[in-house]
Amino acid sequence: MGEELLDETVARVLEVWAAMAARGEMSPQTLSRFSQLLDRFVRFARARGAVELGAVTPGIAAMFVDAHGHTRQALVAPAAPATRHLRRSVLRMFYTTARELGLTDTDPTYGLELPPRTTGGTRPLSEDEAVALRHASEFTERPTRHAAAAALALAGGFSGEIGHVGPRHLDVARARVWLHGSTKTTPRWCPLDTWGLRVLTARSEHVHAAANSLYPQEALRLAVSPRTGNDEQIQARVCVALRDLLKAIGLGADKRVRPASVTAYAGAEALAATGRIEAAACLLGMSSLDSTAALIGHDWRTADTEETTPKDGKPEEVRHAR
């Protein structure tokens, strides 16, 4: 074990990830970004004599995560925190998949600590954690409320909103869901990705069949049972479902990962896709841009970093202000 060539292992892992993308558990954009980073990692490791999977040491992994890049002015600069976290996330997911394939029993990123990405009490899920959450919540015998809760949170819903969403709030034709808002958020339509639409459509059909005319249409809910309860009780049921999933993917001990971390990921993705904090606030139904930035861990005072095509196996990056 560990004698496989690194590039061949990467190829096998990418096959698994491509299948996950086909199921909607990973977006095409994520697959492309992760694939590019793994390609850079292979060249980075090969330049340091690590041709086989087992030859990658914690030191090589740490050097890759921390590797400096270049600014637009061609100046060498340290990697931004977001870049370092992304590199570590990709490597962790790579080794997790390699272990599932029986190709290794180690992970050179284990114990590799990085400064926190945010200063608040809650941090958004990372990209690999969001993929793991979708994978863990996927139903087997029947569509579950856990999968529905995950899909709604990843769409931008908060725990106080998710429990009130029923089949009638789905707009399958336009791939979106209506959230009724709360004391802190405005009512809004949230777009659904391929995975979220599939999960919620299946859950809606299951809820209708299971209700068997025992409950009226307005009582049916996707992420909680139709039994009565006040707003606090309904929200608590949603939080339990999301916490169950977070524990299932190994995040139960991380005190900064909470049900709101799943929603915060949706906002962070909106910011990454548009470069505008206003887009994240609109998706999350938040009126304060400062509160939105705090939730998703966006520091307005610093520049962001984006990696570009590397040379000689060394990750490069350019800085740009948002």
C-alpha positions as CSV (number, residue, x, y, z in Angstrom):
1,M,0.0,0.0,0.0
2,G,1.3,3.4,-0.9
3,E,3.5,2.0,-3.8
4,E,1.1,3.3,-6.4
5,L,2.3,6.1,-8.6
6,L,0.9,9.4,-7.4
7,D,-0.4,10.5,-10.8
8,E,-2.1,7.1,-11.3
9,T,-3.7,7.5,-7.9
10,V,-4.9,11.0,-8.8
11,A,-6.5,9.6,-12.0
12,R,-8.4,7.0,-10.0
13,V,-9.6,9.5,-7.4
14,L,-10.7,11.9,-10.1
15,E,-12.8,9.1,-11.6
16,V,-14.6,8.8,-8.3
17,W,-15.0,12.6,-8.1
18,A,-16.4,12.7,-11.6
19,A,-19.0,10.2,-10.6
20,M,-19.9,12.3,-7.6
21,A,-20.2,15.3,-9.9
22,A,-22.5,13.3,-12.2
23,R,-24.8,12.7,-9.1
24,G,-24.7,16.4,-8.3
25,E,-22.8,15.9,-5.0
26,M,-20.0,18.0,-6.5
27,S,-20.4,20.9,-8.8
28,P,-18.6,20.9,-12.2
29,Q,-16.8,24.1,-11.1
30,T,-15.6,22.4,-7.9
31,L,-14.5,19.3,-9.9
32,S,-12.5,21.5,-12.3
33,R,-10.9,23.5,-9.5
34,F,-10.0,20.4,-7.4
35,S,-8.6,18.7,-10.5
36,Q,-6.4,21.6,-11.3
37,L,-5.1,21.7,-7.8
38,L,-4.3,18.0,-7.8
39,D,-2.4,18.4,-11.0
40,R,-0.3,21.1,-9.5
41,F,0.2,18.9,-6.4
42,V,1.5,16.0,-8.5
43,R,4.0,18.3,-10.2
44,F,5.0,19.9,-7.0
45,A,5.6,16.5,-5.3
46,R,7.4,15.1,-8.3
47,A,9.8,18.1,-8.3
48,R,10.7,17.1,-4.7
49,G,11.3,13.4,-5.5
50,A,7.9,12.1,-4.5
51,V,6.7,10.0,-7.4
52,E,4.9,7.3,-5.5
53,L,1.8,7.9,-3.3
54,G,3.6,6.7,-0.2
55,A,6.6,9.0,-0.8
56,V,4.5,12.1,0.0
57,T,5.5,13.2,3.5
58,P,3.8,15.6,5.8
59,G,6.6,18.0,5.0
60,I,5.9,18.0,1.3
61,A,2.1,18.4,1.9
62,A,2.8,21.3,4.2
63,M,5.2,23.0,1.7
64,F,2.5,22.7,-1.0
65,V,-0.2,24.2,1.2
66,D,2.1,27.1,2.2
67,A,3.9,27.7,-1.1
68,H,4.3,31.3,-2.1
69,G,3.0,32.7,-5.3
70,H,3.3,35.8,-7.4
71,T,1.3,39.0,-7.5
72,R,0.3,40.8,-10.7
73,Q,3.4,42.8,-10.3
74,A,5.4,39.6,-10.4
75,L,6.4,39.9,-6.8
76,V,6.7,36.8,-4.6
77,A,4.1,36.9,-1.9
78,P,2.8,34.5,0.8
79,A,-0.3,32.5,0.0
80,A,-3.5,34.0,1.2
81,P,-5.3,32.2,4.0
82,A,-8.1,31.2,1.7
83,T,-5.7,29.7,-0.8
84,R,-3.9,27.7,1.9
85,H,-7.2,26.4,3.3
86,L,-8.4,25.4,-0.2
87,R,-5.1,23.5,-0.9
88,R,-5.4,21.6,2.4
89,S,-9.1,20.8,1.8
90,V,-8.3,19.3,-1.6
91,L,-5.5,17.2,-0.3
92,R,-7.6,16.0,2.6
93,M,-10.4,15.0,0.3
94,F,-7.9,13.3,-2.1
95,Y,-6.5,11.2,0.7
96,T,-9.9,10.4,2.1
97,T,-11.0,9.1,-1.3
98,A,-7.7,7.2,-1.7
99,R,-8.3,5.4,1.6
100,E,-11.8,4.5,0.5
101,L,-10.3,3.0,-2.6
102,G,-7.9,1.0,-0.5
103,L,-4.8,2.7,-1.9
104,T,-3.4,4.1,1.3
105,D,-4.0,4.2,5.0
106,T,-2.3,7.5,5.7
107,D,-2.9,11.2,5.3
108,P,0.1,13.5,5.3
109,T,-2.2,16.5,6.0
110,Y,-3.3,15.0,9.4
111,G,-2.3,17.5,12.1
112,L,-1.6,20.2,9.6
113,E,-3.0,23.3,11.4
114,L,-3.8,26.6,9.7
115,P,-4.9,29.9,11.2
116,P,-8.7,30.2,11.2
117,R,-10.3,31.7,8.2
118,T,-12.8,33.7,10.2
119,T,-12.7,35.5,13.5
120,G,-16.3,34.9,14.5
121,G,-17.8,32.1,16.5
122,T,-19.0,30.2,13.4
123,R,-17.1,29.3,10.2
124,P,-18.6,28.3,6.9
125,L,-18.0,24.8,5.7
126,S,-15.1,24.4,3.3
127,E,-15.7,23.2,-0.2
128,D,-14.7,19.6,0.5
129,E,-16.8,19.5,3.6
130,A,-19.9,20.6,1.6
131,V,-19.2,17.8,-0.8
132,A,-18.9,15.3,2.1
133,L,-22.2,16.6,3.6
134,R,-24.0,16.0,0.3
135,H,-22.5,12.5,0.1
136,A,-23.4,11.7,3.7
137,S,-27.0,12.9,3.5
138,E,-27.8,11.1,0.3
139,F,-30.7,8.8,1.0
140,T,-30.5,5.0,0.3
141,E,-33.9,3.3,0.8
142,R,-36.0,6.5,0.9
143,P,-35.5,10.3,0.8
144,T,-34.8,11.5,4.3
145,R,-35.4,14.7,6.2
146,H,-31.7,14.9,6.8
147,A,-31.1,15.2,3.1
148,A,-33.8,17.8,2.7
149,A,-32.4,19.9,5.6
150,A,-28.9,19.8,4.0
151,A,-30.3,20.7,0.6
152,L,-32.2,23.7,2.0
153,A,-29.3,24.9,4.1
154,L,-26.9,24.6,1.1
155,A,-29.4,26.6,-0.9
156,G,-29.1,29.5,1.6
157,G,-31.8,28.7,4.1
158,F,-31.4,29.2,7.9
159,S,-32.5,26.7,10.5
160,G,-35.4,29.0,11.5
161,E,-36.7,28.9,7.9
162,I,-36.0,25.4,6.7
163,G,-38.5,23.7,9.0
164,H,-41.4,25.6,7.4
165,V,-40.6,24.6,3.8
166,G,-43.1,22.2,2.3
167,P,-43.7,20.6,-1.1
168,R,-45.8,23.6,-2.1
169,H,-42.8,25.9,-1.8
170,L,-40.8,24.0,-4.5
171,D,-40.7,25.5,-8.0
172,V,-39.3,22.5,-9.9
173,A,-39.6,24.1,-13.3
174,R,-37.4,27.0,-12.3
175,A,-35.1,25.0,-9.9
176,R,-35.8,27.2,-6.9
177,V,-37.4,27.1,-3.4
178,W,-39.4,29.7,-1.5
179,L,-38.2,30.6,2.0
180,H,-40.6,32.5,4.2
181,G,-38.0,34.6,6.0
182,S,-37.8,35.3,9.7
183,T,-37.3,38.2,12.1
184,K,-33.7,38.6,10.7
185,T,-34.2,37.5,7.1
186,T,-36.4,38.6,4.2
187,P,-38.7,36.2,2.2
188,R,-37.0,35.1,-1.0
189,W,-36.6,32.6,-3.7
190,C,-33.3,30.6,-3.5
191,P,-31.9,28.7,-6.5
192,L,-31.3,25.0,-6.3
193,D,-28.4,23.2,-7.8
194,T,-28.8,19.8,-9.5
195,W,-28.3,17.8,-6.3
196,G,-30.6,20.0,-4.2
197,L,-33.4,19.9,-6.8
198,R,-33.2,16.1,-7.1
199,V,-33.1,15.6,-3.3
200,L,-36.0,17.9,-2.6
201,T,-38.1,16.6,-5.5
202,A,-37.7,13.1,-4.2
203,R,-38.4,14.1,-0.7
204,S,-41.6,16.0,-1.8
205,E,-42.9,12.9,-3.6
206,H,-42.1,10.8,-0.5
207,V,-43.8,13.2,1.9
208,H,-47.0,13.2,-0.3
209,A,-47.1,9.4,-0.4
210,A,-46.4,9.0,3.3
211,A,-49.0,11.6,4.3
212,N,-51.7,9.4,2.7
213,S,-54.3,12.2,3.1
214,L,-53.8,12.2,6.8
215,Y,-52.4,15.8,6.7
216,P,-53.5,18.8,4.7
217,Q,-51.2,20.2,2.1
218,E,-50.2,23.2,4.2
219,A,-49.1,20.9,7.0
220,L,-46.6,18.9,4.9
221,R,-42.9,19.8,5.5
222,L,-39.7,18.6,3.8
223,A,-37.2,18.7,6.6
224,V,-39.3,17.9,9.6
225,S,-42.4,15.8,10.4
226,P,-45.9,17.3,10.0
227,R,-46.6,17.0,13.7
228,T,-47.4,20.2,15.5
229,G,-44.9,22.4,17.2
230,N,-44.0,26.0,17.8
231,D,-41.3,27.8,15.8
232,E,-38.6,27.1,18.4
233,Q,-39.4,23.3,18.4
234,I,-39.5,23.2,14.6
235,Q,-36.1,25.0,14.4
236,A,-34.6,22.6,17.0
237,R,-35.6,19.6,14.9
238,V,-33.8,21.1,11.9
239,C,-30.7,21.8,13.9
240,V,-30.7,18.2,15.2
241,A,-30.8,16.9,11.6
242,L,-27.9,19.2,10.5
243,R,-25.8,18.4,13.6
244,D,-26.3,14.7,12.9
245,L,-24.9,15.1,9.4
246,L,-22.0,17.3,10.6
247,K,-21.1,14.6,13.1
248,A,-21.3,12.0,10.4
249,I,-18.6,13.7,8.4
250,G,-16.3,14.1,11.4
251,L,-17.1,17.8,12.3
252,G,-18.9,17.1,15.5
253,A,-15.9,18.1,17.7
254,D,-15.3,21.4,15.9
255,K,-16.9,24.0,18.1
256,R,-16.9,26.6,15.2
257,V,-18.9,24.3,12.9
258,R,-22.7,24.6,13.6
259,P,-25.8,24.3,11.5
260,A,-25.3,27.9,10.4
261,S,-22.0,26.8,8.9
262,V,-23.9,25.1,6.1
263,T,-25.9,28.2,5.3
264,A,-22.8,30.3,5.5
265,Y,-21.2,28.1,2.9
266,A,-24.0,29.0,0.5
267,G,-23.3,32.7,1.1
268,A,-19.5,32.2,0.7
269,E,-20.1,30.5,-2.7
270,A,-22.3,33.4,-3.8
271,L,-19.5,35.8,-3.0
272,A,-16.9,33.6,-4.7
273,A,-19.1,33.4,-7.9
274,T,-19.9,37.0,-8.2
275,G,-17.2,38.9,-6.2
276,R,-20.0,40.9,-4.6
277,I,-21.0,40.8,-1.0
278,E,-24.4,42.1,-2.0
279,A,-25.1,38.8,-3.9
280,A,-24.4,36.8,-0.7
281,A,-26.7,39.1,1.3
282,C,-29.5,38.7,-1.2
283,L,-29.2,34.9,-1.3
284,L,-29.3,34.8,2.5
285,G,-32.0,37.4,2.9
286,M,-29.8,39.5,5.1
287,S,-30.2,43.3,5.1
288,S,-26.8,44.1,6.7
289,L,-23.7,43.7,4.5
290,D,-21.5,43.8,7.6
291,S,-23.5,40.9,9.2
292,T,-23.3,38.9,5.9
293,A,-19.6,39.4,5.7
294,A,-19.2,38.3,9.3
295,L,-21.3,35.2,8.8
296,I,-19.4,34.0,5.7
297,G,-16.0,35.0,7.0
298,H,-15.2,37.7,4.4
299,D,-12.8,40.4,5.6
300,W,-13.4,43.6,3.6
301,R,-10.1,45.1,4.7
302,T,-7.8,42.6,2.9
303,A,-7.2,41.5,-0.6
304,D,-8.2,38.1,-1.9
305,T,-5.9,35.7,-3.7
306,E,-6.7,33.6,-6.7
307,E,-4.4,30.9,-8.1
308,T,-3.2,31.0,-11.7
309,T,-1.5,28.4,-13.9
310,P,1.7,27.3,-12.1
311,K,5.1,26.9,-13.6
312,D,7.6,24.1,-12.6
313,G,5.0,22.6,-10.3
314,K,4.9,25.6,-8.0
315,P,1.4,27.1,-7.3
316,E,1.1,30.7,-8.3
317,E,-1.5,33.3,-7.4
318,V,-2.6,36.8,-8.2
319,R,-4.1,39.2,-5.8
320,H,-7.1,41.4,-6.5
321,A,-9.3,43.6,-4.5
322,R,-13.0,43.0,-4.2
